[in-house]
Amino acid sequence: MKRVLVVEDETAIREFEVINLNRGGYETVEAANGEEALRIFEEEQGNFGIALLDISMPGMDGFTLCKELRRRSANLGIIMLTAKTQEMDKISGLMMGADDYVTKPFSPSELMARVDSLYRRVDMQSQGASKKSEDEITLGEFTLNLRRRSLVKRGHNIELTQVEFQIIEYFFTHPDTALSRTDILNRVWGDAYFGEEKIVDVNIRRLRMKIEDEPSSPKHLVTVWGMGYKWSTEA
């Protein structure tokens, strides 16, 4: 699984990414556009740990590609490449199912730090690794299975990305406890993360859309003003 699908229409940037990923021990497969990337992904039967997607591409853009890849795989790690001024692109990409974003221009060290961090999470999920002694945690109508890494609500499975699962796992192991954005960022993305805390807020929004009956009025994943968020068992 230590394979990366690199999707970038600009040859020089794609070569830069591939060279650094190869140096970091990753096998890379290149695609110059979204349509080619989808074809490769299906031909390879989704045998990739991470997809690195540029947003601005002719034909199928990075947002559409991200949505299509996420529809095909909940476990694939997806990193979007955005321009520094494209603030909404970062949020849009995360809402489409991306796990992280890297802002252009970026250094080799930043790129590799993001890829390595995400790959560790993908690898942990693929192995079903869990250090918890119990297999399941049940809170009200939700059951989190740590071995299968799944979340069930009223008997219905909720499909989670590896980042979403780790966030939910953190809340389920600390119910009714206010967790700051920094706590969540360090736990899920690691204390060496290069990015911004807003990535936590976007993932919380995305999770609410999956787990809450009314995402605009959450009863489970609630905001603790001036602090962060908590999983409430009072709902």
C-alpha positions as CSV (number, residue, x, y, z in Angstrom):
1,M,0.0,0.0,0.0
2,K,3.0,2.4,0.1
3,R,1.9,3.7,-3.3
4,V,0.9,7.2,-4.2
5,L,-1.2,8.3,-7.2
6,V,0.1,11.6,-8.3
7,V,-2.4,13.7,-10.3
8,E,-1.0,16.9,-11.7
9,D,-1.3,18.4,-15.2
10,E,1.9,20.5,-15.0
11,T,4.8,18.3,-15.8
12,A,7.5,20.1,-13.8
13,I,5.4,20.1,-10.6
14,R,4.5,16.5,-11.1
15,E,8.1,15.5,-11.6
16,F,9.0,17.4,-8.5
17,E,6.4,15.5,-6.4
18,V,7.4,12.2,-7.9
19,I,11.2,12.7,-7.2
20,N,10.6,13.6,-3.6
21,L,8.1,10.8,-3.0
22,N,10.4,8.2,-4.5
23,R,13.3,9.5,-2.3
24,G,11.0,9.0,0.6
25,G,10.4,5.4,-0.2
26,Y,7.1,5.6,-2.0
27,E,6.1,4.0,-5.3
28,T,4.4,6.5,-7.5
29,V,2.0,6.3,-10.4
30,E,1.5,9.4,-12.4
31,A,-1.6,10.9,-14.1
32,A,-1.8,14.1,-16.0
33,N,-5.6,14.7,-15.6
34,G,-8.6,13.5,-13.6
35,E,-10.0,11.1,-16.2
36,E,-6.6,9.3,-16.5
37,A,-6.4,9.1,-12.8
38,L,-9.8,7.5,-12.4
39,R,-8.9,5.0,-15.2
40,I,-5.6,4.1,-13.5
41,F,-7.3,3.8,-10.1
42,E,-9.9,1.3,-11.4
43,E,-7.3,-0.6,-13.4
44,E,-5.1,-0.9,-10.3
45,Q,-8.2,-1.9,-8.3
46,G,-7.6,0.9,-5.9
47,N,-4.3,-0.4,-4.8
48,F,-3.0,3.0,-3.5
49,G,-2.5,4.3,0.0
50,I,-2.6,8.0,-1.0
51,A,-3.7,10.2,-3.9
52,L,-2.1,13.6,-4.3
53,L,-4.5,15.8,-6.3
54,D,-4.1,19.1,-7.9
55,I,-7.3,21.2,-7.9
56,S,-6.9,23.2,-11.2
57,M,-6.8,20.7,-14.0
58,P,-8.4,20.7,-17.5
59,G,-11.4,18.5,-17.9
60,M,-12.2,16.8,-14.6
61,D,-10.9,19.1,-11.8
62,G,-9.5,18.0,-8.5
63,F,-12.8,18.5,-6.6
64,T,-14.7,16.2,-8.9
65,L,-11.8,13.7,-8.9
66,C,-11.7,13.8,-5.1
67,K,-15.4,13.1,-4.8
68,E,-15.2,10.2,-7.3
69,L,-12.2,8.6,-5.5
70,R,-13.8,9.0,-2.1
71,R,-17.0,7.3,-3.5
72,R,-14.8,4.4,-4.6
73,S,-12.8,4.1,-1.4
74,A,-13.3,5.4,2.2
75,N,-9.8,4.2,3.1
76,L,-7.7,6.1,0.5
77,G,-5.8,9.0,1.9
78,I,-6.4,12.1,-0.2
79,I,-4.3,15.3,-0.2
80,M,-5.3,18.3,-2.2
81,L,-2.9,20.8,-3.6
82,T,-4.2,24.4,-3.4
83,A,-2.9,27.8,-4.3
84,K,-2.1,30.1,-1.4
85,T,-5.0,32.5,-2.2
86,Q,-7.6,29.8,-2.7
87,E,-9.0,29.7,0.9
88,M,-12.4,28.3,-0.2
89,D,-10.7,25.6,-2.2
90,K,-9.2,24.2,1.0
91,I,-12.6,24.0,2.7
92,S,-14.3,22.7,-0.4
93,G,-11.7,20.0,-0.9
94,L,-12.1,18.8,2.7
95,M,-15.8,18.8,2.4
96,M,-15.5,16.7,-0.7
97,G,-13.7,14.0,1.3
98,A,-10.0,15.1,1.2
99,D,-8.0,14.3,4.4
100,D,-5.5,17.2,4.1
101,Y,-4.3,19.9,1.8
102,V,-0.9,21.4,0.9
103,T,-0.6,25.0,-0.2
104,K,1.5,25.9,-3.2
105,P,4.4,26.7,-3.3
106,F,5.5,24.0,-0.8
107,S,8.9,22.6,0.2
108,P,9.9,19.0,-0.2
109,S,10.0,18.7,3.6
110,E,6.4,19.9,4.0
111,L,5.2,17.6,1.2
112,M,6.8,14.6,2.8
113,A,5.7,15.4,6.3
114,R,2.1,15.6,5.1
115,V,2.3,12.4,3.1
116,D,4.1,10.5,5.8
117,S,1.6,11.5,8.5
118,L,-1.4,10.6,6.3
119,Y,0.2,7.3,5.3
120,R,0.7,6.3,8.9
121,R,-3.0,6.7,9.5
122,V,-4.0,4.8,6.3
123,D,-1.6,2.0,7.2
124,M,-3.0,1.8,10.7
125,Q,-6.5,1.5,9.4
126,S,-5.6,-1.1,6.7
127,Q,-4.1,-3.3,9.4
128,G,-7.1,-2.8,11.7
129,A,-4.6,-1.9,14.4
130,S,-5.9,-0.9,17.9
131,K,-4.2,-0.8,21.2
132,K,-7.5,-0.7,23.1
133,S,-8.4,-3.8,25.0
134,E,-12.1,-3.6,24.2
135,D,-13.4,-4.1,20.7
136,E,-16.4,-1.8,20.9
137,I,-17.5,1.4,22.5
138,T,-21.2,2.1,22.7
139,L,-22.6,5.6,23.4
140,G,-26.3,5.8,23.1
141,E,-27.4,4.9,19.6
142,F,-23.8,4.7,18.3
143,T,-21.4,1.8,18.4
144,L,-17.8,2.3,17.5
145,N,-16.0,-1.0,16.5
146,L,-12.3,-0.5,17.1
147,R,-11.2,-3.7,15.4
148,R,-13.2,-3.2,12.2
149,R,-12.8,0.6,12.5
150,S,-16.5,1.2,11.8
151,L,-19.2,3.4,13.3
152,V,-22.9,2.2,13.4
153,K,-25.9,4.4,14.2
154,R,-29.2,2.6,14.9
155,G,-28.0,-0.4,13.0
156,H,-26.8,1.5,10.0
157,N,-23.1,1.8,9.1
158,I,-21.7,5.3,8.7
159,E,-18.8,5.4,6.3
160,L,-15.8,7.2,7.7
161,T,-12.5,8.2,6.3
162,Q,-9.4,7.3,8.4
163,V,-9.2,10.9,9.7
164,E,-12.9,11.0,10.6
165,F,-12.5,7.6,12.4
166,Q,-9.6,8.9,14.5
167,I,-11.5,12.0,15.5
168,I,-14.6,9.9,16.5
169,E,-12.4,7.5,18.3
170,Y,-10.9,10.4,20.3
171,F,-14.3,11.6,21.3
172,F,-15.6,8.2,22.1
173,T,-12.7,7.5,24.4
174,H,-13.3,10.9,26.1
175,P,-17.1,11.3,26.2
176,D,-18.5,14.5,27.7
177,T,-15.0,16.0,27.8
178,A,-14.3,19.3,26.1
179,L,-11.4,18.8,23.6
180,S,-9.6,21.8,22.2
181,R,-8.8,22.2,18.5
182,T,-5.1,21.8,19.4
183,D,-5.8,18.6,21.3
184,I,-7.6,17.1,18.3
185,L,-5.0,18.4,15.9
186,N,-2.2,16.9,17.9
187,R,-4.0,13.6,18.4
188,V,-5.1,13.0,14.8
189,W,-2.6,14.9,12.7
190,G,0.4,14.8,15.0
191,D,2.2,17.6,16.9
192,A,4.6,18.1,13.9
193,Y,1.6,19.0,11.6
194,F,2.4,22.0,9.3
195,G,-1.2,23.1,8.7
196,E,-3.8,25.2,10.4
197,E,-6.4,24.4,13.1
198,K,-9.2,25.2,10.7
199,I,-8.8,21.7,9.3
200,V,-10.4,20.4,12.6
201,D,-13.4,22.7,12.1
202,V,-14.0,21.5,8.6
203,N,-13.8,17.8,9.6
204,I,-16.2,18.4,12.5
205,R,-18.7,20.0,10.0
206,R,-18.3,17.0,7.7
207,L,-18.8,14.5,10.6
208,R,-21.9,16.3,11.7
209,M,-23.4,15.9,8.2
210,K,-22.8,12.1,8.6
211,I,-23.9,11.5,12.2
212,E,-26.4,14.2,13.2
213,D,-30.1,14.0,12.4
214,E,-30.0,17.8,12.1
215,P,-26.3,18.9,11.3
216,S,-27.2,22.6,11.9
217,S,-28.4,21.8,15.4
218,P,-26.0,19.1,16.6
219,K,-26.9,17.1,19.7
220,H,-23.9,14.7,19.8
221,L,-20.9,16.5,18.4
222,V,-21.4,19.9,20.1
223,T,-19.4,23.1,20.2
224,V,-17.9,24.2,23.5
225,W,-17.5,27.9,23.0
226,G,-14.1,29.3,23.6
227,M,-12.7,25.8,24.0
228,G,-13.4,23.4,21.1
229,Y,-15.8,20.4,20.9
230,K,-17.1,17.5,22.9
231,W,-19.2,14.3,22.3
232,S,-22.3,14.7,24.4
233,T,-24.0,11.6,25.8
234,E,-27.0,13.6,27.0
235,A,-28.8,13.7,23.6
